[in-house]
Every structure is written in structure tokens, then in C-alpha cells.
Amino acid sequence: MSFEELTKIVNSLRSTLKRESFSPYEMSKIVNESLSIDLPPQMFYNYVKKNMIVSTRDDRNKIVVSKDEVLRFVEKYSLRNLVTTS
């Protein structure tokens, strides 16, 4: 993946994600679909537990991740693992 492709993906997500928060499971679906990869949902829960993904609790005491954090994760993960320099 090129940096330009990543930019398009992030911009597309920014405009298409209508809600402001997501569960770690929903986040895994968004990341996997947008990056065409297959990361397990449990990885996202583990990252939340280790504070590698910033989360909060909603009014029902469920773990939620903000839209901005989803975008940050997509960028960071892609830059470290998917974007090539050539």
C-alpha cells in the first residue's frame, strides 16, 4: 500500500463513519474491511486492555472507542505494517 492509498482510506473513513464511538469488535470490522486484512477482534480488546487503544465506558458501562481513535489506529497500524516506501 502506498501513502496516497492510506490517505484515501482514512479520508473515506472520516466521511463515512457516522457514529462517534464503536465497540472494539466493531472497530475490528472497520479496520479489517478498510485495510483488506484479517486481524482478530480479540487483538483489539487486548490493545484496549493494554491502553494501546484509548477507550472509555458508555452509559451502559460498555467499552467504546472514539471515531478519532479508530482513525488514529488505522493510520498508525498501516504506517508500521502496510505502507511501503517504494
QUIDANOR-V91438 format. One line per field, one symbol per residue. phi: phi as a letter, one per 40 degrees, with the letter a starting at -180 (. if undefined). psi: psi as a letter, one per 20 degrees, with the letter a starting at -180 (. if undefined). burial: + if it has 24 or more other ideal C-beta (glycine too) atoms within 12 Angstrom, else -. A space follows every 10 residues. Layout:
phi->???
psi->???
burial->???
This chain:
phi->.cccccdccc cccdcccccb aacdcccccc ccccbfbbcc dddcccccdc gcbcbbbccc gccbbcdccc cccdcccccc bbcbcc
psi->prhggggggg hgghhhohri qqrhghgggg ggghilampq hhhhgghghj khpprapaij kqpqpqghhg gggggggghh hhpqi.
burial->+----+--++ --+---+--- ++++--++-+ +--++---+- ---+--++-- --+-+----- --+++-+-++ +-+++-++-- ------
